Amino acid sequence: MRTLSATVLPIFFCCICNAQVGDKFPLMEGENLVHEFVNIPNDLQGKYSLLGLAYSKKSENALKTWFSPAYNQFIYEPETPSLFAGNYDLHVYFVPMFTGAKRPAYQKVMNKVEKTIDPKLKPYVLFYKGKLGDYKKSLNFDGKEIPYFYVLDPEGTIIHSTTGRYSDSKMQEIVDLVEPALKN
C-alpha cells in the first residue's frame, strides 16, 4: 500500500496543477483591432494556436512582453526566405479581458489601443468582454497580476500552459510543441 500511494500521489498533484491541459479550450468570442470577430476554439480548428489572456492592467503589461517575440517567431514572414526563419501556420491571439466593472471601458480602451498599437499587431489582439468566472475556473486562473498562455492543438484541446512575462525558455517550450505547424 505504501508503494501505491507514493506512486499515485505525485500523479494526482500533477493533474491538479495542470487540470486544463487535455481539456478543450472554453468557448470565447472576441473582437480584434481590425473589427473581426473570432470564436475560440471554433474558428481556430485545423491549426495550432497560441493564446495569451490577461484580465487586469498589471497582467496586460506582462502580456505585452510577448508581443514582439511571438510576432517575430510565429507571424513575421521575411521578404527573402531564410534558412533560419520560422514560417509557422498557426493562430496567435493576445486577449485583454474586460470583465466585471471593467466592461464599460471596453470600447474606449479598444479605440485607444487601436490608435497606439503597431498596425501589424492589430489582427492578433482580441478584445473579450464578458464574465470571468467560467474562465477563471476552467483555465485555473489564480492571480490577476499575471497573463496566462495556452497552446491549443488543431482540435482546440489545450496541450500546454504557462504564465507570466516572456522568457526564452517559455518560448522554446512553445516552439517545440508547435513544430508540426512549420510550413515546409
C-alpha positions in Angstrom: 0.0 0.0 0.0 2.8 2.3 0.8 4.3 1.9 -2.7 1.0 2.6 -4.3 0.4 5.9 -2.5 3.9 7.0 -3.3 3.2 6.4 -7.0 -0.4 7.8 -7.2 0.0 11.0 -5.1 2.6 12.7 -7.4 0.4 11.9 -10.4 -2.7 13.2 -8.6 -1.0 16.5 -7.6 0.4 16.9 -11.1 -3.1 16.6 -12.6 -4.4 19.3 -10.2 -1.6 21.7 -11.2 -2.3 21.3 -14.9 -6.0 20.5 -14.8 -6.7 22.4 -18.0 -4.1 20.5 -20.1 -6.1 17.9 -22.1 -9.3 19.8 -21.9 -11.0 21.7 -24.8 -10.5 25.4 -24.5 -13.8 27.0 -23.4 -15.8 29.0 -25.8 -14.9 32.6 -26.1 -15.8 35.3 -28.6 -13.7 38.4 -29.1 -13.1 41.3 -31.5 -9.7 42.1 -32.9 -8.5 45.6 -33.8 -9.5 45.2 -37.4 -13.0 44.6 -36.2 -13.3 41.0 -37.0 -15.0 38.6 -34.5 -13.2 35.4 -33.6 -14.8 32.5 -31.8 -12.3 30.4 -29.9 -11.8 27.5 -30.3 -14.3 27.1 -33.2 -12.6 29.5 -35.6 -9.2 28.0 -34.8 -9.9 24.5 -35.9 -7.3 22.8 -38.1 -4.3 24.8 -36.8 -2.2 25.0 -33.7 -2.9 28.2 -31.7 -1.1 30.3 -29.1 -3.4 32.3 -26.8 -2.3 34.9 -24.2 -5.0 36.1 -21.8 -4.9 39.0 -19.3 -7.7 40.2 -17.1 -6.0 43.2 -15.2 -3.9 46.2 -16.1 -0.9 44.7 -14.4 -1.2 41.4 -16.3 -1.7 43.3 -19.6 1.7 44.9 -19.1 3.3 41.5 -18.7 1.2 40.2 -21.7 2.8 42.9 -23.9 6.3 41.5 -23.2 5.2 38.6 -25.5 4.1 40.8 -28.5 7.4 41.2 -30.3 8.9 37.8 -29.6 5.7 36.0 -30.6 5.2 38.1 -33.7 8.8 37.6 -34.7 8.7 33.8 -34.0 5.3 32.9 -35.4 3.8 35.6 -37.6 6.5 37.6 -39.4 7.3 36.4 -42.9 10.6 37.7 -44.2 10.6 39.1 -47.7 13.5 36.9 -48.6 13.3 33.2 -47.5 15.9 32.3 -44.9 17.1 29.0 -43.7 16.7 30.0 -40.0 13.3 31.9 -40.3 10.4 30.1 -38.7 7.5 30.0 -41.0 4.6 28.8 -39.0 1.0 28.2 -39.9 -0.7 28.8 -36.6 -3.1 31.2 -34.9 -1.8 33.7 -32.4 -4.0 35.9 -30.2 -3.4 38.2 -27.3 -6.6 38.7 -25.3 -7.2 41.5 -22.9 -10.3 40.5 -21.0 -12.8 43.1 -19.9 -14.9 41.6 -17.1 -16.9 42.9 -14.2 -16.6 46.6 -13.6 -14.2 47.0 -16.5 -16.7 46.0 -19.2 -17.9 49.6 -19.8 -14.4 50.7 -20.6 -14.1 48.1 -23.4 -14.9 50.4 -26.4 -12.9 53.3 -25.1 -9.8 51.2 -24.4 -10.2 49.4 -27.7 -10.3 52.7 -29.6 -7.2 54.0 -27.7 -5.2 50.8 -28.3 -6.3 50.8 -32.0 -4.6 54.2 -32.4 -1.4 53.4 -30.5 -0.5 49.8 -31.3 1.8 48.8 -34.1 -0.6 48.2 -37.1 1.0 44.8 -37.8 -0.3 43.5 -34.4 -3.9 44.6 -34.9 -5.3 41.3 -36.2 -3.7 39.5 -33.3 -5.1 41.5 -30.3 -8.5 40.1 -29.5 -10.7 42.0 -27.0 -13.1 40.0 -24.8 -16.0 41.5 -22.9 -18.0 39.3 -20.6 -17.9 37.2 -17.5 -14.7 36.0 -15.9 -15.9 33.2 -13.6 -16.2 30.4 -16.1 -12.7 31.0 -17.5 -11.2 31.5 -14.1 -12.4 28.1 -13.1 -11.8 26.1 -16.3 -8.4 27.7 -17.0 -7.2 27.7 -13.4 -6.6 31.5 -13.2 -5.2 32.0 -9.7 -3.7 35.5 -9.9 -4.8 38.6 -11.7 -1.4 40.1 -11.9 0.0 37.6 -14.5 -1.1 36.7 -18.0 -1.9 33.1 -18.9 -0.8 31.4 -22.1 -2.3 28.3 -23.7 -1.2 26.2 -26.7 -4.1 24.5 -28.5 -3.8 21.6 -30.8 -5.7 21.7 -34.2 -8.8 20.4 -32.5 -8.9 23.1 -29.8 -7.5 21.0 -27.0 -5.1 22.6 -24.5 -1.7 20.9 -24.8 0.4 23.3 -22.8 0.0 26.3 -20.5 2.4 28.8 -18.9 2.1 32.1 -17.1 3.9 35.4 -16.7 6.3 37.6 -18.6 8.1 36.4 -21.7 11.2 34.3 -21.3 13.3 32.5 -23.9 12.7 29.2 -22.1 8.9 29.6 -22.2 9.1 30.4 -25.9 11.3 27.4 -26.6 8.7 25.1 -24.9 6.0 26.5 -27.1 8.2 26.3 -30.3 8.9 22.6 -29.5 5.1 21.9 -29.2 4.1 23.7 -32.4 6.8 22.3 -34.6 4.2 20.4 -36.7 2.9 23.8 -37.7 6.1 24.7 -39.5 5.5 25.3 -43.2 7.7 23.2 -45.5 
